[in-house]
Amino acid sequence: MLLAKFIFQTLLGWSIKGQFYKDTPKTVVIVLPHTSWHDFFVGVFTRNILKVPISFVGKKELFDSPLGWYFKWMGGVPIERSSKQNKVEQIVSMFNSKEEFHLSIAPEGTRKKVEKWKSGFYYIAQDAKVPITAVAFDYPSKTVKISEPFYTTGDYEKDLKELQKFYVGVVGKVPKYT
């Protein structure tokens, strides 16, 4: 942890503003903007420094590959992504089966610029009865911002507007995709 903190903060110049709350053992972590593969490493440094076990989901075939052990070691959880499987239900089931579970999701669904976020993260949080924690990687200021837990109200449009306020002014690694 000390080595990760030294590299991240001293050598790379990044800082972390905010925290994950110990009294919130389960949360959907939305990370934006997702514009580069570098985001993965910013996230790994952040979770190591904060000592929070943050997972991610990936298609099950990833975990059957020669690098499957690595994806599991990095916090990956396999998911069946066929059209017959309800991904929201699968992930809600994961939340319900664990005492502690923080799941990172990029609502854009891609590293390119999008006009609209995908809504799965919202319905996962709502159905699992867990809060959403917004995380922003602001590359110009080299700051990882972490929000307080946000509980859904059932009004998707209203809640989405509230969550999007957290990201105003945040610029990703590739600004044109922000």
C-alpha positions in Angstrom: 0.0 0.0 0.0 2.8 2.4 0.8 4.5 1.7 -2.5 1.3 2.2 -4.4 0.7 5.5 -2.6 4.3 6.7 -3.2 4.1 5.9 -7.0 0.6 7.3 -7.4 0.9 10.5 -5.4 4.6 11.3 -5.3 5.9 10.0 -8.7 2.7 10.4 -10.8 1.3 13.4 -8.9 -2.3 12.2 -8.4 -4.4 12.9 -5.4 -7.7 11.4 -4.0 -10.5 13.6 -2.7 -13.2 11.7 -0.9 -13.5 8.2 0.5 -15.5 5.0 0.7 -17.4 4.7 3.9 -16.9 1.7 6.2 -20.6 1.7 7.1 -21.4 1.2 3.4 -20.1 -2.3 2.7 -21.9 -2.6 -0.7 -22.1 0.0 -3.5 -22.3 0.3 -7.2 -19.2 2.4 -8.1 -19.7 4.4 -11.3 -16.5 5.6 -12.8 -16.5 8.4 -15.4 -15.3 9.6 -17.8 -13.9 6.3 -19.2 -11.8 7.5 -22.1 -8.6 5.4 -22.0 -7.1 2.1 -20.8 -5.1 4.2 -18.4 -8.3 4.5 -16.3 -7.9 0.9 -15.2 -4.5 1.6 -13.6 -5.7 4.8 -12.0 -8.5 2.7 -10.5 -6.2 0.0 -9.3 -3.9 2.5 -7.5 -6.9 4.2 -5.9 -8.5 1.0 -4.6 -5.1 -0.2 -3.3 -4.4 3.1 -1.5 -7.9 3.2 0.0 -7.9 -0.5 0.8 -11.3 -1.1 -0.7 -11.9 -4.3 -2.6 -13.5 -3.0 -5.8 -14.6 -5.6 -8.3 -15.6 -5.4 -12.0 -17.6 -7.8 -14.2 -16.4 -9.2 -17.5 -17.7 -11.8 -19.9 -17.1 -15.3 -18.6 -15.0 -16.2 -21.6 -12.3 -13.7 -20.3 -12.0 -15.8 -17.2 -11.6 -19.1 -19.2 -8.6 -17.6 -21.1 -5.0 -18.1 -20.2 -5.2 -14.7 -18.4 -8.3 -15.7 -16.4 -6.4 -16.0 -13.2 -5.1 -12.4 -13.6 -8.6 -11.0 -14.1 -9.9 -12.8 -11.0 -6.8 -11.7 -9.0 -7.6 -8.1 -10.1 -11.1 -8.3 -8.8 -12.9 -9.5 -11.9 -16.1 -11.5 -11.6 -17.4 -13.5 -14.6 -20.9 -12.9 -16.0 -22.9 -14.6 -18.6 -23.5 -12.0 -21.3 -25.7 -13.9 -23.7 -28.9 -12.2 -24.7 -31.0 -14.8 -22.8 -29.4 -13.8 -19.5 -30.6 -10.8 -17.5 -27.3 -9.1 -16.5 -29.0 -6.8 -13.9 -30.5 -9.8 -12.1 -27.2 -11.7 -12.2 -25.3 -8.8 -10.6 -28.1 -8.1 -8.0 -27.7 -11.8 -7.1 -24.0 -11.2 -6.6 -24.7 -8.3 -4.2 -27.2 -10.4 -2.3 -24.8 -13.2 -1.8 -21.9 -11.2 -0.3 -21.4 -9.3 2.9 -19.1 -6.7 1.2 -19.2 -5.9 -2.5 -18.2 -2.8 -4.4 -18.7 -3.1 -8.1 -17.1 -0.7 -10.6 -19.1 0.1 -13.7 -18.5 2.6 -16.5 -22.0 3.8 -17.4 -20.8 5.0 -20.9 -20.2 1.3 -21.9 -17.3 2.4 -24.1 -14.2 4.6 -24.0 -15.6 6.8 -26.7 -17.8 9.9 -26.2 -21.5 9.0 -25.7 -24.6 11.1 -25.5 -26.4 8.9 -23.0 -25.3 6.7 -20.1 -26.5 3.1 -20.0 -29.0 2.6 -17.2 -27.9 -0.8 -15.9 -25.9 0.6 -13.0 -28.9 2.4 -11.7 -31.2 -0.6 -11.8 -28.6 -2.8 -10.2 -28.2 -0.3 -7.3 -32.0 0.0 -7.0 -32.8 -3.7 -7.1 -29.9 -4.6 -4.8 -30.9 -1.8 -2.4 -27.3 -0.4 -2.3 -26.1 3.1 -2.9 -24.2 4.4 -5.9 -20.8 5.9 -5.3 -19.7 8.3 -8.1 -16.0 8.3 -8.9 -14.3 10.8 -11.4 -10.9 10.6 -12.9 -10.0 14.2 -13.7 -6.7 14.0 -15.7 -5.8 17.7 -16.0 -5.8 18.1 -12.2 -4.7 14.5 -11.6 -7.5 14.0 -9.1 -9.7 11.1 -8.3 -12.9 12.4 -6.8 -15.2 10.1 -4.8 -18.7 11.1 -3.9 -20.7 10.3 -0.8 -23.1 7.3 -1.2 -26.2 8.2 -3.3 -29.4 6.3 -2.8 -31.8 6.0 -5.7 -35.3 7.4 -5.4 -36.9 5.4 -8.1 -37.1 8.5 -10.3 -34.4 7.6 -12.9 -34.3 10.9 -14.8 -34.2 13.0 -11.6 -31.5 10.8 -10.0 -29.4 10.8 -13.2 -29.4 14.6 -13.3 -28.2 14.6 -9.7 -25.4 12.1 -10.4 -24.3 13.9 -13.5 -23.7 17.1 -11.5 -20.8 15.4 -9.8 -19.0 15.1 -13.2 -19.3 18.7 -14.3 -15.9 20.0 -15.4 -14.2 16.6 -15.1 -11.9 15.8 -18.1 -10.8 12.3 -19.0 -7.4 11.2 -20.4 -8.7 11.7 -23.9 -10.5 15.0 -23.7 -12.5 14.7 -27.0 -14.2 11.6 -25.5 -15.2 13.4 -22.3 
